[in-house]
Amino acid sequence: MPRCSRYTRTMRINRDLTAAFVTPLVLALLAEQEGYGYDLIRRVRESSSGALQWSEGMLYPVLHRLEMRGLVSSGWQTAETGRRRRCYSVTPQGRAELVRQLQEWQVVLSTLKRHGFGAGADAAPIREQGPGCVPGQKPREAHPQEGNNRGIRS
């Protein structure tokens, strides 16, 4: 079975996973530089080497929710072309939320790394099946003298 690179352009990221990282990513992008919706979509696409393809229909409800929570603010600006567009920036409350979420993500990422996610010498190898699992073979039963999980011997 072919393996997918994490940078494969045709990879579809699960909706639940996207929901988990969209807020900290938007806050991080806006902490780096304020921007308007299309600019944020472009920056996400570029920073993911094209693997993340966000749409305006996905991003704008997120920006609206973050604005309602006081994490981002917005204002109208006129582009060089004369077109008005809404520009978003992170608020001090949004920066504090970003710090909090970055701390949480550090725990998640370090835990995932210990179990084979990511590269590095300390990452565990990924196995397609657990140890002792052979297709079509029953799991090994405990030896009678090993007892069961209640400490009762057979």
C-alpha positions in Angstrom: 0.0 0.0 0.0 1.5 3.4 -0.9 2.5 5.6 2.0 1.5 9.3 2.0 4.1 11.9 2.6 3.0 14.6 5.0 3.5 17.0 2.1 1.5 15.2 -0.4 -0.7 17.8 -2.2 -3.7 15.4 -2.5 -3.7 14.6 1.2 -7.0 15.5 2.9 -6.7 16.6 6.5 -9.4 15.2 8.7 -12.0 17.8 9.8 -11.4 17.1 13.5 -7.7 17.5 13.2 -8.2 20.8 11.3 -10.5 22.0 14.0 -7.9 21.3 16.6 -5.1 23.4 15.0 -7.0 26.1 13.1 -7.2 28.6 16.1 -3.5 28.4 17.2 -2.4 28.6 13.5 -4.5 31.6 12.7 -3.4 33.3 15.9 0.3 32.5 15.2 0.0 33.9 11.6 -1.6 37.1 12.9 1.0 37.4 15.6 3.6 37.3 12.9 1.8 39.8 10.7 -1.7 41.2 10.4 -3.5 40.2 7.3 -6.8 39.8 5.4 -8.5 36.5 4.7 -7.1 35.7 1.3 -3.6 36.6 2.6 -4.0 34.1 5.5 -5.2 31.4 3.1 -2.1 32.0 0.9 0.3 32.0 3.9 -1.2 28.7 5.2 -0.9 27.1 1.7 2.7 28.3 1.3 3.8 27.3 4.8 2.4 23.8 4.4 3.9 23.3 0.9 0.4 23.2 -0.5 -0.8 20.4 1.8 -3.3 22.6 3.5 -5.9 24.1 1.2 -8.2 26.4 3.2 -11.2 28.1 1.6 -12.8 31.4 2.4 -15.8 29.5 3.5 -13.7 27.7 6.2 -11.6 30.6 7.3 -14.1 33.5 7.7 -16.3 31.8 10.2 -13.2 31.0 12.3 -12.0 34.7 12.1 -15.5 35.8 13.1 -15.6 33.5 16.1 -12.1 34.6 17.2 -13.2 38.2 16.8 -16.3 37.5 18.9 -14.1 36.0 21.6 -11.9 39.1 21.6 -8.8 37.2 20.3 -8.6 39.1 17.0 -9.7 42.5 15.9 -10.5 43.8 12.4 -10.9 46.9 10.5 -11.5 48.0 6.9 -8.5 49.0 4.8 -8.3 50.2 1.2 -5.9 48.2 -1.0 -3.7 49.7 -3.7 -6.3 48.6 -6.2 -8.9 50.8 -4.4 -10.8 47.7 -3.2 -11.8 47.7 0.5 -11.0 44.6 2.5 -11.1 43.6 6.2 -7.7 43.3 7.8 -7.3 41.2 10.9 -4.8 41.5 13.8 -4.3 39.6 17.0 -5.3 41.3 20.3 -3.3 41.1 23.6 -5.9 38.6 24.7 -5.3 36.6 21.5 -1.5 36.7 22.2 -2.2 35.3 25.7 -4.4 32.6 24.2 -1.7 31.7 21.7 0.9 31.3 24.4 -1.6 29.0 26.3 -2.3 26.9 23.2 1.4 26.7 22.3 2.0 25.2 25.7 -0.7 22.6 25.2 0.5 21.8 21.7 4.1 21.2 23.0 2.7 18.5 25.3 0.7 16.9 22.5 3.5 17.0 20.0 6.1 15.6 22.4 3.8 12.8 23.3 3.1 12.0 19.6 6.8 12.1 18.8 7.4 9.5 21.5 5.0 7.2 19.6 6.4 7.5 16.1 5.0 10.8 14.9 7.7 13.0 13.5 11.3 12.4 12.7 14.3 12.1 14.9 16.3 9.5 16.7 14.0 9.6 19.8 10.9 8.8 17.7 9.6 5.3 18.0 9.3 3.3 14.8 5.8 3.0 13.4 4.5 -0.5 13.1 1.5 -1.5 11.1 0.4 -3.9 13.8 1.2 -4.2 17.5 3.8 -6.7 18.8 2.6 -10.3 18.4 -0.2 -9.4 16.1 -0.4 -11.6 13.1 -3.3 -11.4 10.7 -5.6 -14.4 11.2 -4.0 -15.5 14.4 -5.7 -15.2 17.8 -4.0 -13.0 20.4 -1.8 -14.9 22.8 -3.6 -16.0 25.9 -2.0 -15.5 29.3 -0.2 -18.5 30.7 -2.2 -20.1 33.5 0.4 -19.2 36.1 0.6 -15.6 35.0 -3.0 -15.1 36.3 -5.4 -12.5 35.1 -5.8 -8.8 35.6 -7.5 -9.4 39.0 -4.6 -11.3 40.5 -6.5 -14.5 40.5 -4.7 -17.7 39.4 -6.4 -20.2 37.2 
